[in-house]
């Protein structure tokens, strides 16, 4: 597993329950603004990570559950988020702006 993937997982582990972040926000925090797709690849591989990675809390820039097909069943990602109090309508986070957790604001800057 790449160091970049490990960095992504460390950020995702800090997203609080009931909040979501985006592939692009994680990439930007890690100093790799154009690497949102690579963050997505890391989320797809997160099941092979030794610890729990709450990948269900990572959505696209519009609050859409674009990674839902990688959770084994089509409704798992939605169910995990709803269990944390996140409202979903037609695969989109309701009140996305209020639920958005920006690692660049919430975490200490990287060295």
C-alpha positions in Angstrom: 0.0 0.0 0.0 1.4 3.4 -0.9 2.3 6.1 1.6 -0.3 8.3 -0.1 -3.0 5.8 0.6 -1.9 5.6 4.3 -2.0 9.4 4.5 -5.6 9.4 3.1 -6.6 6.8 5.6 -5.3 8.8 8.5 -7.3 11.8 7.3 -10.5 9.8 6.8 -10.2 8.2 10.3 -10.6 11.7 11.7 -13.9 12.5 10.0 -16.4 12.6 12.8 -19.6 10.4 12.7 -22.4 12.4 11.1 -20.1 14.4 8.9 -18.7 13.9 5.4 -15.8 15.1 3.4 -14.8 14.9 -0.2 -12.2 13.2 -2.3 -10.9 16.6 -3.4 -10.8 18.1 0.1 -8.6 15.2 1.2 -6.4 15.6 -1.8 -6.0 19.3 -1.2 -5.2 18.8 2.5 -2.5 16.4 1.5 -1.0 18.9 -0.9 -2.1 17.0 -4.0 -5.0 19.1 -5.3 -5.3 17.3 -8.6 -5.4 13.8 -6.9 -9.1 13.4 -6.0 -9.3 10.3 -8.2 -6.3 8.8 -6.4 -8.1 9.4 -3.1 -11.0 7.5 -4.6 -8.7 4.6 -5.4 -7.5 4.7 -1.8 -11.1 4.5 -0.6 -11.7 1.5 -2.9 -8.7 -0.3 -1.4 -9.5 0.7 2.2 -11.0 -2.7 3.0 -7.5 -4.1 2.9 -6.2 -1.6 5.4 -5.4 -3.1 8.8 -7.6 -0.6 10.8 -11.2 0.7 10.3 -11.4 3.4 7.7 -14.9 5.1 7.6 -14.9 5.3 3.8 -18.6 5.8 3.8 -17.9 9.4 5.0 -16.2 10.3 1.8 -18.4 11.6 -1.0 -18.0 13.6 -4.2 -17.8 17.4 -4.3 -21.6 17.7 -4.8 -22.4 15.4 -1.8 -23.3 12.4 -4.0 -22.6 8.8 -2.8 -20.5 8.0 -5.9 -18.6 5.3 -4.1 -21.7 3.3 -3.0 -21.1 0.4 -5.4 -17.9 -0.4 -3.5 -19.6 -1.4 -0.3 -20.8 -4.8 -1.3 -24.5 -3.9 -1.6 -26.0 -0.7 -3.1 -27.6 0.5 0.1 -24.7 -0.1 2.6 -23.1 3.4 2.3 -26.5 5.1 2.6 -27.4 3.0 5.6 -24.1 3.7 7.4 -24.5 7.4 6.9 -28.2 7.4 8.0 -27.2 5.5 11.1 -25.0 8.5 11.9 -27.8 10.9 11.4 -27.0 12.0 7.9 -30.1 12.5 5.7 -29.9 11.2 2.1 -32.2 11.8 -0.7 -31.7 10.2 -4.1 -28.0 9.3 -3.2 -27.2 12.9 -2.2 -26.5 14.3 1.2 -29.3 16.6 2.4 -27.7 19.8 3.8 -24.3 18.9 2.4 -22.8 22.3 3.3 -23.7 21.8 7.0 -22.4 18.2 7.0 -19.2 19.0 5.1 -16.0 18.5 7.2 -13.0 20.2 5.6 -9.7 18.7 6.8 -7.8 21.9 5.8 -9.9 23.7 8.4 -10.3 21.0 11.0 -6.8 19.5 11.1 -3.3 20.9 11.8 -1.4 21.8 8.6 0.9 19.1 7.3 4.6 19.8 7.5 
